[in-house]
Each structure stands twice: as structure tokens, then as C-alpha cells.
Amino acid sequence: MNAVGIDVSKGKSTVSILRPAGEIVRRPFNVSHSVKELSELVSYVKSLDGETRVVMETTGHYHEPVLKAFLDAGIFVSAVNPTLIKRHDSDENPLRKVKSDPADSKKIAKYTLDKWELLRQHSVMDTTREKLKTMNTQFHFFIQQKVSLKNNLISLLDLTYPDANALFDSPVRSDGSEKWIDYVHSFWHVDCVRKIGLKAFTERYRNFCKHHGYIFQPGKPEELFNAAKKLIAVVPKDPVYKQLILSSIEQLNTVSKQIEAFRHTMNELASTLPEYATVMSMFGVGPTLGPQLMAEIGDISRFNHRSAITAFAGVDPGVNESGSVSHESNRSSKHGSPRLRKTLYQIMTALLQLAPADDPVYLFMMKKKSEGKPYQVYMTAGANKFLRIYYGKVKECLSTQSTEH
């Protein structure tokens, strides 16, 4: 048994190789992420006598070149969540903490020996899940950019066309466009509306609707015209402000379009995973939240019980006991993935809005609410119950599929 522990960092990795009973095959050594040195590392590992298993932590994208090198060579390799190794090390060395690349690589090698039979070979599905998680990270990054750009545009419009963002309530289109943004691109200043007269504005608004594919409502032009007459523009209709607003709209539209492209691709990626249909059948989950949920949870088999997945999401109830004092209501731990918690709360919000009479999660939240629990408490309780149901359904789905195959 050769346990190869690899501590990955940007551009290089530190490797340790151990055997049972603490036998050191080779002391920690560094390998750069070049084709030559990774090939030499793979060749050396293949030359070892006996069965060999390679374990590394999932560290952003840094581990991917190393992972690919071993996968291409047909060597057993597993990429493990760093938290699992950290907890394993804490159990063994609760007092002495050593932090260095060589020490970390030895910890990973020791973890490999201890968990030898439980290790799982990295698969194509794991690669798909990594892609999905990476896309979800970028999706949330672009969402933040969109919020920032939208706030900036609204701030600029406060100077030229106050509250223009509240003129329409049309939903976001599949290409990311929104009606109020398209409108202020054509009518960026209140004088673009009120100074040309109602008849001329009505014709321009009709052409605007036709150009962008919106339904023309005969009463809308007069409503917009009368509202514009009451507004106070802080700045005059000046080309400088027009340039600023149109530039802001262009940036916002670019980001919005990219977000919708990500949304589509994430759904396509998620649909290739075996649990997709099961997840999508759950109430409150749709083509947007479903892939996000799957991206952040990942492979369900890495959780050995339902409590593990709620702890990972940070929606498990905390414990606050000391002596004879025991608090019945405690804050959730909020450990784990904040993006997963955000997705769960979005699903809970959807359940509250839809109010499905036969959904167990919704009924559970309403029970907690009727008991006088605060909003945050019954939302967290609902997320906890949802995850437990998710765990059971997906676990059953995967076990059924493995039996069939």
C-alpha cells in the first residue's frame, strides 16, 4: 500500500509517500506543474511496488493539472474536500498544529492510509460536477456585477429620469434584457418624453415596442407622458450624461446576457448528472435554482448521513449547553457554503410565495411560524428539512440506478 499525499498550491505541489506503520517511502519533495515534472512524478508513482492511491485536496483550479496527469496515466486518484482532511487531522492531533507544505502533504498521505477502503476514484461525473461548481461561482460573480451596474444606472437616472426603473414590471427575458432598461436607452432624459409632445412620443414609443418585440399598450404612452411632466431632472439634457447612461446600459446588457448564457449552460450540465430529474421534481426548484443546488452540494455520496449535509450547508441548529443550563433555541452554525445557504433560502422564499398545500417543507415552515418562531428561524428550519428530504431522495435515486446497471 503506497499512500501518495499531494499538497497542491499555485504552480507547484509537495508530495509525500507513506506505507502502513509509518514507513516513509520518500520524504516530502516539490514538483512544479510543468509537463516534464508532472510526467516524471507520474512515472515514479507507477514504478512503486504494490497498490498505490493518490490523494490531493480540491484547491480551486490549482489541483486540476495534477489530477489530469494521474487520470490520464490510469492511476487511482481522489480529490478530497480540504475540510475532511483538516477534521481528520484535528481528531488525531488536537493540541499540536504544524502548518507547512511538507507537513500538509504527510497529513494527506496519512489520511489516505486511514481512509484507504473509503476512498473513491475520481470519475467523469466528478469532472462534470467541478465544471458545474466553477460555473456557479462565476454565475454568482456576474450576478454581483449586475447588481452593482444596475445600481449605478439607477443612480445616473436619478439625475435625468428619476424612478425610471419603476415604470415597468416586465420579467427579465431569456437574453437578459429588461423592458425598463431598453426604454431608458431610447428615452434617457425626461425631456425626451415631455418636450416632443404626446402625439410624437406615442409614435416613438410604438416604434420602440415594435423594435424590441414588446406588446404595445395604447394607454401606456399617455401614462408615461403625464408621469414625465411631473418629474424634476437635476441635470439638463446634455450629451455628456447621455454618454454616461448609454455606456452604463451597454455594460449592464453585456453582463445580463452572460448571466443568461451561464444559466442555460449550467442547466445543460446539470441535466447530464444522474440525480437531475429527482432534484428538479422537488417543489420550489427550477432550472435556475436546481443546478445551483446541485453545484454546491456536489456528490451526495460524500455525506454519510443526513446530518452531515445540513452541517455542510450550515443550517444545522447549534448547541449551547453548560452544566445544568441548556438553551432550547440556538442559532444555526452557518458553517460550510454560504452560496448553498443562499440558494436554500431562495427555494424557501419560493415555497412561501407559491404556498403548496401538500408540500412537507412548506407545511413544516408554517407549523414553526404558527408556534411563534421568528422568520429567520422557520426559514432555517425549512432549509434543514428540505436538505434532509433532498438527501433521502437523491440517495435512493443513485442507489436505484447503480442496482439497475
N, C-alpha and C positions, 0 to 999 in steps of 0.2 A: 504494500500500500504506500504509494507516493502522494503526499498531500502538497500540492503546489499552491501557496498563497501569494496573491499578487496585490500589492497596494498601488493603485493607479493614481497618477497625478497628470498634469498637463505636460505632454511631450515625453514623459518617461514613467517607468514603473519600477518598483522594488520587489524582488522575487525572493521568497523563502521556500525551501523544500524540506519537509519533515516526514518521518516514518513513525509508526507506533512506538510507545515507550520513550518518547522524546529524542529519538535518533535523528541527528541532523545530517541530511544528505548533502546539503550545500548551504553555507551561510548566506545571509541576505546580500544580493547583488543588484545593481541597477541595469536597466535595459532602456534605451531610447526607443521612441516609437517610429523608427525608420524601417524600411523594408528589410534591409540587411540584418539588423539586430533582432527584429522580431522573428525572422526566418531562422536565425541561429538559436534563438530561445526555443522555438517550436521543435527544431531538430534535436536539441539537447533533451527536452522533456520526452520526446518519442524514444530516445535511446535508453531511458531508465528501465531497469528490470521491474517486473511486477505491474500491477494495475495502478494507473495514475488518474487523479482527478484534480482539475484546476478550478480554483475559486477566486473570484475578484468581486469587489464591491461595485455597485452601479453608481458611477460618479458623473452625472451629466452625460456628456458625449465622450469624455476622455477615455473611457474604457473600451469604446467600440472598436478601435483598430486592433487592440489586443484580443478582444473577443472574436473578431472575424478571423484573425490569424489562426487561432486554435480550432475554430469551427471548420475552416477550410481544410485543416490538416486531419480532421476526423477525431480529434482528442476530446474526451469528456470535459466540458467546461460549463460552469454555472456562475451566473451573475446574481449576487445576493444583495438585498437591501442592507445598507450600512447599519441601520438601526438594530437588525438582528444580531450582527456581529458585536456591536457595541454592548448590547444587553447581555450577550453570552459572556463577553469579557468581564463585564461588571459583576456577574454572578460568581466568576472564578476568582477575580482579584478586586474585592470591594474596597480595599484600602490603598493599594499601590497602583498608581496611574502613571504609565510611561507613554509619551506621545512622540513618536519619530517614525519615519518611513520603514526602517528595518524592523522596529518593534511591531508596527502595524501589520507588516507582511507576515511575521511569525504568528500573530494573533489569528490572521485569516487562515494560515496553514493549520493551526491547532483547531480552529473551528471546523475546517474540512475533515480532519480526523474524527472529531467528536460527532459530527453530523453525517458521516460517510454514507450511511444507508438512506438518509433522508434527502440527500442532495438530488436535484433534478437537472437533467441535461437541458441546456438552452435549446429552444426549438424555434421553428419558423413562426409559430404563434407568438412567442416571446418577442421576436423582432417586430411583428405587427403591432403588438401592444406598446412597444417602445416608440414606434412611429406615431401611434395614436396619442401617447402621452406627450411627446415632443410637440405635436401639432396643437394639443390642448394648451400647452404652455404658451405657444405663440399666439393662439387664439385669444387668450386672456390678456396677453401683452397688447395686442391690437385693439382689444375692447377698451383698455385703459387709454390708449392713444385716441380712440374715437371720442370717449367721454371728454378728454381734455380739449380736443379740437372743436367739439360741439359747444362746449362752454365758452371757448374763445370766440366762436362765431356769434353766439348769443350776446356776448359782451360787446362785440363790434356793432351788432344790430341795435343794441340799446341806444347807440348814438344816432342811427339813421332810420330805423324802423322798429321801435320798441314793441316787445311781445309778439314779434312776427312768428316765433316758434310755436305759439299757441293758436295760430289761425286755422290749422288743420289737424285732424286726429287720425289720418290715414296710416295704416301699418307700414312697416319697412318692407320694401319689395325684395324679390329674390336676388336682384342685382345690387342690393344695398341702398338704393335710392329712397328718399323720403320726399313727400309732396311739399312740405314747408320749405325744405332746402332748395328744391327745384324752383319754387315760387320766388324766394328771395334772390335767386340767381338772376331772374328776369326783372324783379321789382325790388331792388336792394335798398331803395330810399322811399319814404312815404310820398315824396313829390313825384315819383314815377307812377303813382296811382292818382293822387288827387289833382295834380296840375294839368293832366291831359283830358279831364272831363270823364263823366260816367260812360258816355257812348263809346269813346275811343278806348277807354280801359276795358269795357266789356268785350270789345272785339279783340284786343290784345290778350285778354285772359282766355277767350275762346281758342285763340291760336296756340296759347301756352298749353292748354289742356290737350289739344289735338296733337301737338308736337311731342308731348311726354306720355301720351296714352292715358290721360286721366278722363274720367267722365265729367262732362260739362254740366253743372247745375245752374239753371237760368237765374236763380235768386242769389247765387254766391257773389257775382261781381258787385252788385249794389251793396251787399253786406260788407265786403272788403273796402269798397269805396267810402262808405259812410264811416267805417271804423278808422280809416286812414285820415279823414278830415279832423278827427278828434285828437290825433296823436301829435306829440311835440318832438320834433327831431332836434337833437342837441347840436348837430353839425350840419352845414349846408350840403347840397348835392354836388359834391366835389369829386373829381376823378381819382384823387389820392385814396379817399375812403372806398370808392368803388373797387379799386385795385386790391385793397386790403381784404375786402369782403369776398370778392371773387376768388382771390388766391386761397383764402381760408376754406371756401366751399370746395375748391378743387382738391385740396389736401384731404378734406373730410370725405369726399366722394371716393377718393383713391383707397383710403383706409377701409371705408364701409364695403367697397367692392371686394377687397381682400378678405375681410371677415366672412362674407357670404361664401366666398370660394373655399375658405377653411372649413366652414360649416358643412358644405357639401362633401368635401374630401374626407372629413372626419366621419361622416355618416357612412360613406362608402367603405372606409377602412374598418369601421366597427362592424359592418354587415358581414365581413368575412370571418368574424370570430364566432365560435360555436354557441355562445350564450346570447347572441344579439336578439333573436326572436323572443326569448324569455324576458330579457330586460325591457324590451320595447312594449311588452304586453302589460307591464306594471302601470297602474294608474298614476298620472302626473308626469310620466316620462315620455318624451317625444324625440324627434330626430335631432334636436339640439342638445337637450339635457342627457339623453341616453348615452351618446358617445362620450360626453364629458364624464359621466358617471363611470363608464367602463374604463376610460383612460386613467382616471385617478385611482380606482380600486385595483385594476390590473388582474392578474391571475388569482382567482378565488382560492386555488389550492394551497397558496402560501399562508392562508389563515386556517389554523387547526380547529377553531371553534368560533361561534358567533360573537362571543365577547371580544375576540381578537380583532375583528373587523370594526366593531364600534369603537374600540380603543384606538385603532389606527386612524379613524376619522375624527377622534376627539369629541365624540358625542356620548361617551360613557359617563355616568354620574360619578363624581368624585367621592372620596371617603374622608370624613372629618371626625375622628374619634380620639378621645384621650381619657383614659381612666373610665370613670362612670358616665362621662359626657359623650353623647352620640347625637349628631345632628341628622335629622331625617331628610332634609333638603339641602343638597350641596351643588355647587357649580359643576358644570361638565369640565372634563380635563383640558379640552382644547389642544391636545397634543395631536401630532400627525398632520395630515394635509389640509391646509386652510382652503384650498380650491375645492376639495371634496366637500368640506362643510358648506361652502358657499353654494355648490350645486345641490346639496341636500336641502338647504333652506329654500332654494328656488323651487324645488319639487314640492316642498311643504306649502309654500305660498300658492302654487298652482292648485294643490288639493283644497286649500281654504277657499279659493276663488270658484272652483268647479263644484265643491261640496257633494261628492259622490256618496249617496246614501248607503251603499253596500261595501264601501272600501274600508278595510280594517284599520288602516293607518289614520284615515280621516276620523273615523269613529273614536279611535283612541285619543286623538288630539282633542276632540270635542268633549270627551269624558274628563280629561285633565282640565280643560277650560271650565267646565261646569263645576269642578271641585275648587275653583277659585285660583288656579295656578296662573302665574304671570305669562304673558305672551312668549317670552324667551324660553321659559320652562317647558310649555307644552309644544313649542316648535322643536326644541331639542329632543324631547321625549318621542315626538313623531318621527324625527330623523333616526333615532335609535331603533325604533320598531321597524321602520322601513328597511334599514340595513339588515336587520335580523331576518326579515322575510326575503330580502334580496339574496342573502347568503344561502338560505334553505333552498330557494327556487333554482338558483344558478348551480349549486352543488348537485342537486338532483338532476338537473338538465345535463351536466357534464358527465355524471356517473352513468346516466342512461345511454348517452352517446358512446361512451367508452365500452359499455356492455354490448351494444349493437355492433361495434366494429371489432 
